[in-house]
Amino acid sequence: MFGTLFVDEKGELYPHPEYAMLGRSGGQWLEPCREEMIPLPKGSTLVSMPGYLAVGCSRDGRPQAVQAHPYKEGTVWPVAALLPQGFTRTLLPAAVPGPGAAELPLFGYTAVGFEGEQTLVAAVQSDEYRTWHPIHYNTSGLARRVQGTLKRFPDNRIYRQLAHCALDYSCFTAQNIFYQRWEGGVPSMPKCNARCLGCISRKHGQAQSPQNRLDFVADWQEISQVCILHLEKAPRAMVSFGQGCEGEPALNAENISRSIRAVRQNTGRGTVNMNSNAGYTKGIRQLCEAGLQNLRVTMFSSREEDYLKYHRPEGFGLKDVADSIACAKDHGVYVSINLLTFPGFTDRPGQVEALHHFIQKTGVDMVQIRNLNIDPDRLMKEFPSVEPGIGIVDFLYRLQNTFPGLRLGSFNYPHPGAI
């Protein structure tokens, strides 16, 4: 058994002397298995959950809330981990809201425990994350690079938006534009055709959005300028439309498709990628015809009723998403599902079956496993537990075993034919 950790008002971490660790899967309290626990990855952040009570397992096997500090006076709260990209959580923190607890900010809360002197988290590694390791970002020279680019391109609104995202939000894809390397984000469209429950650029009840959305529609000249420079200079170059600070990029298909053509008249290097909900098939087709190479489609569920309930699309459904994927595949586009993963929902047998059917039907090339950032209680109010999950570890095993040619990971990769 693993031990329970909690945090006090000063942010100091303590092991509980009596309670064993519990994690949460949907609405269930579970003792973690060895295979779903790993040492705390470098680049993780430990956070408290103010207003909540940590829950552990007592010696007689019952869930017990940590009501008071066992060593001294003071308030105690649960502790959670925010994992770096490339790690998939297997369990949520075992915690219950106390009286008047506010809705939690939109983060991917992961269960934390300990064994001996080691801090452990309920997670598995789902991808190699060398280029996405936090050590490569927020360096001392970033501000200088940002200012140099803004001075060079004073009229390009995209660079101004990216400067805000890089310096104020620590967005890695924004920073890569200024570092001139790897995958760089190119936001261009504020409007969206969906109202997702976990949208990170829209306010949700009591919870503030982690970042604000851009307030302009980029024109094709601005887009081309950013893309050409990045693709010409960056190693493993990729430009990506559809960032966290924008809406649905396919709605700006006119400008983006024109920019892709302009880009390819100037350079054949790198990969042009789009992160999308794929609901606007006409726009997807236009972009594919212009030379889009990669398409990453965000999905919470492959079941129509759950998809609609989470994404709340305006004027489209799962059939339109499947049609967009079929169009992309017909044009040689490398297609990934960006699967928003939540323990106790994603691994429900009905969800697993629906996902397998969708993959078989569409022939996608990859599934990217992404931790869904949301208050767990808020999501469970919308999707209450109707059946226990099989476990995230088993879910991933079955997915890979059923589709041995399917790539599993967490990141966008260059198109196989990219230079």
C-alpha positions as CSV (number, residue, x, y, z in Angstrom):
1,M,0.0,0.0,0.0
2,F,1.1,3.6,-0.7
3,G,0.8,6.3,1.9
4,T,-1.5,9.4,1.8
5,L,0.0,12.9,1.5
6,F,-1.6,16.2,2.4
7,V,-0.5,19.9,2.4
8,D,-0.9,22.6,5.0
9,E,-1.6,26.3,4.7
10,K,2.1,27.1,4.2
11,G,2.4,24.7,1.4
12,E,4.4,22.1,3.4
13,L,3.9,18.5,2.4
14,Y,3.2,15.8,5.1
15,P,2.6,12.1,5.1
16,H,-0.4,10.9,7.0
17,P,0.7,8.5,9.8
18,E,-2.3,6.2,9.5
19,Y,-4.1,6.4,6.2
20,A,-3.2,4.5,3.1
21,M,-3.5,6.2,-0.3
22,L,-6.7,6.2,-2.3
23,G,-7.2,7.5,-5.8
24,R,-10.4,8.3,-7.6
25,S,-11.8,6.8,-10.9
26,G,-15.0,8.6,-11.8
27,G,-17.1,8.2,-8.7
28,Q,-15.1,5.3,-7.2
29,W,-12.4,5.3,-4.4
30,L,-9.6,2.9,-5.3
31,E,-6.3,1.8,-3.8
32,P,-3.7,2.2,-6.6
33,C,-2.1,-0.8,-8.2
34,R,1.7,-0.9,-8.6
35,E,1.4,-0.7,-12.4
36,E,-0.4,2.6,-12.3
37,M,2.0,4.5,-10.0
38,I,5.4,6.0,-11.0
39,P,7.9,8.4,-9.3
40,L,7.0,12.0,-9.6
41,P,8.3,13.0,-13.1
42,K,10.7,15.9,-13.4
43,G,8.8,19.0,-14.5
44,S,5.7,18.2,-12.5
45,T,4.0,20.7,-10.2
46,L,2.5,19.8,-6.8
47,V,-0.6,21.9,-6.0
48,S,-3.0,22.1,-3.1
49,M,-6.8,21.9,-3.4
50,P,-8.0,24.6,-1.0
51,G,-11.5,24.0,0.4
52,Y,-11.3,20.3,-0.2
53,L,-10.6,17.4,2.2
54,A,-8.1,14.7,1.4
55,V,-9.4,11.1,1.6
56,G,-7.3,8.1,2.7
57,C,-8.0,4.5,3.6
58,S,-8.1,3.8,7.3
59,R,-6.7,0.6,8.8
60,D,-10.1,-1.0,8.8
61,G,-10.4,-0.4,5.1
62,R,-12.8,2.5,5.1
63,P,-12.4,5.8,3.2
64,Q,-11.7,8.6,5.8
65,A,-11.4,12.3,5.2
66,V,-8.4,14.1,6.7
67,Q,-10.3,16.5,9.0
68,A,-7.3,17.9,11.0
69,H,-3.5,18.1,10.9
70,P,-2.3,15.0,12.8
71,Y,0.9,16.8,13.9
72,K,-0.1,20.4,14.8
73,E,-2.8,23.0,14.6
74,G,-3.9,24.3,11.2
75,T,-5.9,23.7,8.1
76,V,-5.0,20.8,5.8
77,W,-5.8,20.2,2.1
78,P,-5.3,17.5,-0.5
79,V,-2.3,17.6,-2.7
80,A,-2.4,16.9,-6.5
81,A,0.2,16.8,-9.2
82,L,0.1,18.6,-12.5
83,L,2.0,16.4,-14.9
84,P,4.3,17.5,-17.8
85,Q,3.1,16.6,-21.3
86,G,3.9,13.0,-22.2
87,F,2.5,11.5,-19.0
88,T,-1.1,10.2,-18.6
89,R,-2.8,10.1,-15.2
90,T,-4.4,6.9,-14.1
91,L,-6.3,8.2,-11.1
92,L,-7.7,11.5,-9.9
93,P,-6.9,12.8,-6.3
94,A,-9.1,11.3,-3.6
95,A,-10.7,14.4,-2.3
96,V,-14.1,15.8,-1.4
97,P,-15.2,19.4,-1.4
98,G,-15.7,21.0,2.0
99,P,-18.4,23.6,2.9
100,G,-18.3,26.4,0.4
101,A,-15.5,25.0,-1.7
102,A,-15.1,26.9,-5.0
103,E,-14.9,25.3,-8.4
104,L,-11.3,24.2,-9.2
105,P,-9.3,25.9,-12.0
106,L,-9.0,24.0,-15.3
107,F,-6.0,21.8,-14.6
108,G,-5.3,18.1,-14.9
109,Y,-5.4,17.0,-11.2
110,T,-3.5,13.7,-10.6
111,A,-3.4,11.6,-7.4
112,V,-0.3,11.8,-5.3
113,G,1.1,9.4,-2.7
114,F,4.3,8.2,-1.2
115,E,6.4,5.0,-0.5
116,G,9.3,5.3,1.8
117,E,11.0,8.6,1.0
118,Q,9.7,8.8,-2.5
119,T,6.8,10.8,-3.9
120,L,4.7,8.9,-6.4
121,V,1.9,9.9,-8.8
122,A,-0.9,7.8,-10.4
123,A,0.4,8.0,-14.0
124,V,2.1,6.2,-16.8
125,Q,4.4,7.7,-19.4
126,S,2.7,7.8,-22.8
127,D,5.3,9.5,-24.9
128,E,9.0,10.6,-25.0
129,Y,9.0,14.3,-24.0
130,R,12.5,15.4,-24.5
131,T,11.6,18.4,-26.7
132,W,8.7,19.3,-24.4
133,H,10.7,19.1,-21.2
134,P,10.2,22.3,-19.1
135,I,13.9,22.7,-18.9
136,H,13.9,23.9,-22.6
137,Y,11.4,26.7,-21.9
138,N,11.1,30.0,-20.0
139,T,14.9,30.5,-20.4
140,S,16.7,33.7,-19.4
141,G,17.0,34.7,-23.1
142,L,13.3,34.3,-24.0
143,A,12.3,37.9,-23.4
144,R,15.2,39.2,-25.5
145,R,14.2,36.9,-28.4
146,V,10.5,38.0,-28.2
147,Q,11.5,41.7,-28.2
148,G,13.8,41.2,-31.2
149,T,11.1,39.5,-33.2
150,L,8.5,42.2,-32.3
151,K,11.0,44.9,-33.4
152,R,11.6,43.1,-36.7
153,F,7.9,42.5,-37.4
154,P,6.1,45.4,-35.7
155,D,2.9,45.2,-37.8
156,N,2.3,41.4,-37.4
157,R,-0.5,40.9,-34.9
158,I,0.2,37.2,-34.6
159,Y,3.7,37.9,-33.2
160,R,2.2,40.2,-30.7
161,Q,-0.3,37.6,-29.6
162,L,2.4,34.9,-29.4
163,A,4.6,37.3,-27.3
164,H,1.7,37.6,-24.8
165,C,1.2,33.8,-24.8
166,A,4.9,33.0,-24.5
167,L,5.7,35.5,-21.7
168,D,2.4,35.6,-19.7
169,Y,1.1,32.1,-20.2
170,S,4.4,30.2,-20.7
171,C,2.9,28.5,-23.8
172,F,5.5,26.2,-25.2
173,T,4.3,26.3,-28.8
174,A,4.3,30.1,-28.7
175,Q,7.8,30.1,-27.2
176,N,9.0,27.8,-29.9
177,I,8.2,30.4,-32.5
178,F,10.7,32.8,-30.9
179,Y,13.2,30.0,-30.2
180,Q,12.8,29.0,-33.9
181,R,12.6,25.3,-33.3
182,W,10.2,22.3,-33.4
183,E,6.4,22.9,-33.3
184,G,5.4,26.5,-33.3
185,G,1.8,27.7,-32.8
186,V,0.2,30.1,-35.2
187,P,-3.2,31.4,-33.8
188,S,-5.5,33.1,-36.3
189,M,-9.2,32.7,-35.4
190,P,-11.1,33.9,-32.3
191,K,-14.5,32.4,-33.3
192,C,-15.4,28.8,-32.5
193,N,-18.2,26.5,-33.6
194,A,-18.3,24.6,-30.3
195,R,-18.7,25.4,-26.6
196,C,-16.6,22.7,-24.9
197,L,-17.1,22.2,-21.2
198,G,-13.3,22.3,-20.7
199,C,-12.4,25.0,-23.1
200,I,-9.3,26.7,-21.7
201,S,-9.9,30.1,-23.3
202,R,-13.5,30.6,-22.1
203,K,-14.8,31.4,-18.6
204,H,-16.6,28.5,-16.8
205,G,-18.9,29.5,-14.0
206,Q,-16.7,30.3,-11.0
207,A,-13.5,29.1,-12.6
208,Q,-11.5,31.5,-14.6
209,S,-10.1,30.5,-18.0
210,P,-6.3,29.9,-17.9
211,Q,-5.8,32.2,-20.9
212,N,-7.7,34.7,-22.9
213,R,-8.5,34.2,-26.5
214,L,-7.1,36.4,-29.3
215,D,-9.4,39.2,-30.5
216,F,-8.7,39.4,-34.2
217,V,-8.9,37.3,-37.4
218,A,-5.4,37.0,-38.9
219,D,-5.0,37.7,-42.6
220,W,-3.1,35.4,-45.0
221,Q,-0.1,37.8,-45.2
222,E,0.4,37.7,-41.4
223,I,0.0,33.9,-41.3
224,S,2.4,33.4,-44.2
225,Q,5.1,35.6,-42.6
226,V,5.1,33.6,-39.4
227,C,5.0,30.2,-41.1
228,I,7.7,30.9,-43.7
229,L,10.2,32.1,-41.2
230,H,9.6,29.2,-38.8
231,L,9.6,26.5,-41.5
232,E,12.8,27.8,-43.1
233,K,14.8,28.1,-39.9
234,A,13.5,25.6,-37.3
235,P,14.8,22.0,-36.8
236,R,12.0,19.4,-37.0
237,A,9.9,22.4,-38.2
238,M,6.2,22.3,-37.7
239,V,3.6,25.1,-37.7
240,S,0.3,24.4,-36.0
241,F,-3.0,26.2,-36.3
242,G,-5.5,25.7,-33.6
243,Q,-3.9,26.9,-30.3
244,G,-5.4,27.2,-26.8
245,C,-5.8,31.0,-27.3
246,E,-8.1,30.7,-30.4
247,G,-11.3,29.1,-31.5
248,E,-11.7,26.7,-34.5
249,P,-9.0,27.5,-37.2
250,A,-11.0,25.8,-40.0
251,L,-13.4,28.7,-39.8
252,N,-10.5,30.8,-41.2
253,A,-9.9,28.4,-44.0
254,E,-9.9,31.2,-46.7
255,N,-6.9,32.9,-45.1
256,I,-5.1,29.8,-43.9
257,S,-5.4,28.0,-47.2
258,R,-4.1,31.0,-49.1
259,S,-1.2,31.2,-46.7
260,I,-0.3,27.5,-47.0
261,R,0.0,28.0,-50.8
262,A,2.2,31.0,-50.3
263,V,4.3,29.1,-47.8
264,R,4.9,26.2,-50.2
265,Q,5.9,28.7,-52.9
266,N,8.7,29.8,-50.7
267,T,9.8,26.6,-48.9
268,G,9.2,22.9,-49.0
269,R,10.5,22.3,-45.4
270,G,8.6,21.1,-42.4
271,T,5.0,20.2,-41.6
272,V,1.8,22.2,-41.7
273,N,-0.5,20.9,-39.0
274,M,-3.9,21.9,-37.7
275,N,-5.5,21.2,-34.3
276,S,-9.2,21.1,-34.9
277,N,-12.6,19.8,-33.9
278,A,-13.1,18.9,-37.6
279,G,-16.7,19.8,-37.5
280,Y,-16.5,22.2,-40.5
281,T,-15.9,19.8,-43.3
282,K,-16.0,22.4,-46.1
283,G,-13.1,24.3,-44.4
284,I,-11.1,21.1,-43.8
285,R,-11.4,20.1,-47.5
286,Q,-10.2,23.6,-48.6
287,L,-7.2,23.3,-46.3
288,C,-6.4,19.8,-47.4
289,E,-6.5,20.9,-51.0
290,A,-4.1,23.7,-50.2
291,G,-1.5,21.4,-48.7
292,L,-2.4,20.7,-45.1
293,Q,-0.2,17.7,-44.0
294,N,-1.3,16.8,-40.4
295,L,-4.7,17.1,-38.7
296,R,-5.3,16.5,-35.0
297,V,-8.9,16.1,-34.1
298,T,-9.9,16.8,-30.5
299,M,-12.6,14.4,-29.0
300,F,-13.9,13.7,-25.6
301,S,-16.0,10.7,-26.6
302,S,-16.8,8.6,-29.6
303,R,-20.4,8.2,-28.5
304,E,-22.7,10.7,-30.2
305,E,-24.7,11.7,-27.1
306,D,-21.6,12.2,-24.9
307,Y,-19.7,14.0,-27.7
308,L,-22.6,16.4,-28.1
309,K,-23.0,16.9,-24.4
310,Y,-19.3,17.8,-23.8
311,H,-18.4,19.7,-27.0
312,R,-21.8,21.3,-27.5
313,P,-21.1,21.9,-31.2
314,E,-23.0,24.4,-33.3
315,G,-24.3,22.8,-36.5
316,F,-22.3,19.6,-36.6
317,G,-22.0,16.2,-35.0
318,L,-19.8,13.1,-35.1
319,K,-20.7,12.2,-38.6
320,D,-19.3,15.6,-39.8
321,V,-16.1,14.8,-37.8
322,A,-15.8,11.4,-39.5
323,D,-16.4,13.0,-42.9
324,S,-13.6,15.5,-42.3
325,I,-11.2,12.7,-41.3
326,A,-12.2,10.8,-44.4
327,C,-11.5,13.9,-46.6
328,A,-8.1,14.4,-44.9
329,K,-7.1,10.8,-45.4
330,D,-8.1,11.0,-49.1
331,H,-5.6,13.8,-49.4
332,G,-2.7,12.0,-47.7
333,V,-3.0,13.9,-44.4
334,Y,-1.7,12.2,-41.3
335,V,-4.6,12.2,-38.8
336,S,-4.5,11.9,-35.1
337,I,-7.3,11.9,-32.5
338,N,-6.6,14.2,-29.6
339,L,-8.4,12.1,-26.9
340,L,-9.3,14.1,-23.8
341,T,-8.7,11.4,-21.2
342,F,-10.4,11.2,-17.8
343,P,-10.1,8.3,-15.4
344,G,-13.5,6.7,-14.8
345,F,-15.0,8.0,-18.0
346,T,-12.6,7.3,-20.9
347,D,-12.1,3.7,-19.7
348,R,-15.8,2.9,-19.2
349,P,-16.5,-0.3,-21.3
350,G,-19.1,1.6,-23.5
351,Q,-16.6,4.4,-24.2
352,V,-13.8,1.9,-25.1
353,E,-16.1,0.0,-27.5
354,A,-17.2,3.3,-29.2
355,L,-13.6,4.5,-29.6
356,H,-12.5,1.2,-31.1
357,H,-15.4,1.4,-33.6
358,F,-14.5,5.0,-34.5
359,I,-10.9,4.1,-35.1
360,Q,-11.7,1.1,-37.2
361,K,-14.2,3.2,-39.2
362,T,-12.0,6.2,-39.8
363,G,-8.5,4.6,-40.1
364,V,-6.8,7.3,-38.1
365,D,-3.0,7.1,-37.8
366,M,-2.5,8.0,-34.2
367,V,-4.3,8.6,-30.9
368,Q,-2.8,11.3,-28.7
369,I,-3.6,10.7,-25.0
370,R,-4.2,14.1,-23.3
371,N,-5.3,14.6,-19.7
372,L,-8.5,16.5,-19.6
373,N,-8.1,19.7,-17.6
374,I,-11.3,20.3,-15.6
375,D,-12.7,20.2,-12.1
376,P,-13.4,16.4,-11.6
377,D,-16.7,17.1,-9.7
378,R,-18.0,19.4,-12.4
379,L,-17.4,16.8,-15.1
380,M,-19.0,14.0,-13.0
381,K,-22.1,16.1,-12.5
382,E,-22.5,16.1,-16.3
383,F,-21.4,12.5,-16.8
384,P,-22.2,10.5,-13.6
385,S,-20.8,7.1,-13.2
386,V,-23.0,4.5,-14.8
387,E,-20.4,1.7,-15.0
388,P,-16.9,1.3,-13.5
389,G,-13.9,1.9,-15.7
390,I,-11.5,-0.9,-16.6
391,G,-8.5,1.3,-15.6
392,I,-6.4,3.6,-17.8
393,V,-3.5,1.1,-17.9
394,D,-5.8,-1.6,-19.2
395,F,-7.5,0.8,-21.6
396,L,-4.2,1.7,-23.2
397,Y,-3.2,-1.9,-23.4
398,R,-6.4,-2.9,-25.1
399,L,-6.2,0.0,-27.5
400,Q,-2.6,-0.9,-28.6
401,N,-3.4,-4.7,-28.7
402,T,-6.5,-4.2,-30.8
403,F,-4.8,-1.8,-33.3
404,P,-1.1,-2.8,-33.4
405,G,-0.4,-0.4,-36.3
406,L,-1.9,2.6,-34.4
407,R,0.6,5.0,-32.9
408,L,-0.1,6.0,-29.3
409,G,1.5,9.1,-27.8
410,S,0.9,12.6,-26.6
411,F,2.4,14.9,-29.2
412,N,2.2,16.0,-32.8
413,Y,4.9,14.5,-35.0
414,P,6.2,15.7,-38.4
415,H,4.4,14.2,-41.4
416,P,6.2,11.0,-42.5
417,G,7.0,12.6,-45.9
418,A,8.2,16.0,-44.5
419,I,11.6,17.3,-45.4
